């Protein structure tokens, strides 16, 4: 099976770690927010709303990358 990295990660896949770093950065944000929420006994609602918004954005970015990789792998499988 031949994997086309341009399809997986975009045109600059071989020259940049941006797509992977973006996924990893967003995943890290999700982990940090989850840990903060777990450790906080009395999380103020005014603190909760921005955390949930930030976590939602990070989750959407991670999910978009996962979907793009799945589509690229399916495309690659069809080529074989």
N, C-alpha and C positions, 0 to 999 in steps of 0.2 A: 504494500500500500504506500503510495506516495502522497505526502501531506503538503499542501500548498500553504505555506506560512503567510502569504499575502492575503489569502482568503481568511485564514484564522485570525490574524492580528492586524490586518490593514496593510496599506501600501508600504509603510515604513517598518514592517515587522522585523526585517533583518538588520535594520539600522537603529532601532529604538526599543527600549523596554517599557515604553509609555503604557501600552495596553495592560501588560502584566502588572506593572507598578500601580496603575490605577485600580485594578481589581484588588490587589493586596492592600493598598491604602484604605480602600473602602471596607474591606473585610476587617481590617484592624480597627477602624472606627466603630463598626458594629460590635466587635468584642469588647472594646473599651466602654461603650455605652451600656452594654448588658452587664458588665462587671460593676459599673458605677450604680446601676439600678439595683443590683443584687445586694450590694454592700450598704446602701442607704436605707436606714430604718424609717426616716421621716423625710421623704423626698417631697419638696414643695411643688405644688402644681405649676407654679410659674417657672420652675426649673424643668419640669417634666415635658412640657409642650415643646420647647426648643430641642430637647434631647430626642423626642420621638420624631420630630420633623427631620433632624439630621440623620437619624437611623433609617428613616424611610428613604431618604435620598441615597444613602450608602447602599441600602438593600437593592434599590432599583438599579443602581450602577452595576452591582455584582451580578444581579439576575440578567441584565442586558449582555454582559460579557459571557456568561454561561450559555445563554441562548445563541449568541454569535458563534461560539466554539462548537456547540452541538450542530448548528446548521452547516458550518464549514466541514465538520467531520462527515456528516451525511452526504454532502456534496462530493467529498473526496471518495467516499465509499461507492457512490454511483459511477465515478470515473473508472474504478477498477474493474 
